[in-house]
């Protein structure tokens, strides 16, 4: 689907859950929450190469240059190949990541203790 309107998060999640994949091809995506939502549903993602989670998302998303139509086409063609699509889905399942409130609190404590 191509949606240009803002919708409530629950509606967006319903749409994502029924999608084949998600494409986030903005010029910069420093906090790709939409990507996190898609991964929650084990959906492959095409994501701009300029994002805040490249290292974490390696092998789970197809990175694309947002300034190159050819690169976007290549990325879409990649996910249209059944084997590649399944590889990305498998990588998502194998790389599940949890970040508990305790872990987040500890990160703040560690940063604060270095000040």
C-alpha positions in Angstrom: 0.0 0.0 0.0 1.1 3.6 -0.5 -0.3 5.7 2.2 0.3 9.5 2.4 -2.0 10.2 5.3 -1.3 10.0 9.0 -3.2 7.1 10.6 -3.4 5.9 14.2 -0.6 3.6 15.1 -2.9 0.6 15.6 -4.2 1.2 12.0 -0.7 1.4 10.7 0.2 -1.9 12.4 -2.8 -3.6 10.8 -1.7 -2.4 7.4 1.9 -3.5 8.1 0.8 -7.0 9.3 -1.0 -7.6 5.9 1.9 -6.4 3.8 4.5 -8.3 1.8 7.3 -5.9 2.8 7.9 -2.4 3.9 9.8 0.3 2.1 11.2 3.3 3.9 13.1 5.2 1.3 13.3 8.7 2.9 16.4 10.8 2.6 17.3 10.2 6.2 15.6 7.9 8.8 17.5 8.4 12.1 14.9 6.6 14.2 13.3 4.0 12.0 10.3 3.1 14.2 8.3 2.0 11.1 11.1 -0.5 10.4 10.9 -1.8 14.0 7.2 -2.3 13.6 7.7 -4.2 10.3 10.4 -6.4 11.9 8.0 -7.1 14.8 5.8 -8.8 12.1 8.8 -10.6 10.6 8.5 -8.5 7.4 11.5 -7.7 5.2 12.2 -4.1 4.8 13.9 -1.9 2.2 15.5 1.0 4.2 17.4 4.1 3.2 21.1 3.6 3.8 21.1 6.8 5.9 19.5 5.6 9.1 20.3 5.4 12.8 20.4 1.6 13.0 22.6 0.3 10.1 24.8 -1.8 12.3 21.9 -3.4 14.2 19.8 -4.1 11.1 22.6 -5.6 9.0 21.4 -8.7 7.2 17.8 -8.1 8.2 16.9 -5.3 5.8 17.8 -4.3 2.2 19.6 -1.0 2.3 19.1 1.4 -0.6 20.4 4.8 -1.7 17.4 7.1 -1.5 18.8 9.2 -4.3 19.0 6.3 -6.8 15.9 5.0 -8.6 18.0 2.2 -10.0 19.1 1.2 -6.5 15.5 1.2 -5.3 14.4 -1.0 -8.2 17.3 -3.4 -7.4 16.2 -3.6 -3.8 12.6 -4.3 -4.8 13.7 -7.0 -7.2 15.8 -8.5 -4.5 12.8 -9.0 -2.2 10.7 -10.3 -5.1 13.0 -13.3 -5.4 11.4 -15.9 -3.2 14.7 -17.3 -1.9 16.0 -13.8 -1.0 12.7 -12.9 0.6 12.8 -16.0 2.8 16.5 -15.3 3.7 15.6 -11.9 5.0 12.6 -13.3 7.0 14.9 -16.0 8.4 17.5 -13.4 9.4 14.8 -11.4 11.2 13.7 -14.4 13.2 17.3 -15.3 14.0 18.2 -11.8 15.2 15.4 -11.1 17.5 16.5 -8.3 19.9 15.0 -7.3 23.2 16.0 -4.2 25.1 14.5 -4.3 28.5 13.9 -1.3 30.7 16.6 -2.7 33.1 19.1 -2.7 30.2 18.1 0.8 29.2 18.4 2.0 32.8 21.9 0.4 33.1 23.0 2.2 29.9 22.0 5.5 31.4 23.8 4.7 34.7 26.9 3.7 32.7 26.9 7.0 30.8 26.2 9.0 33.9 29.0 7.3 35.8 31.5 8.4 33.1 30.6 12.1 33.5 
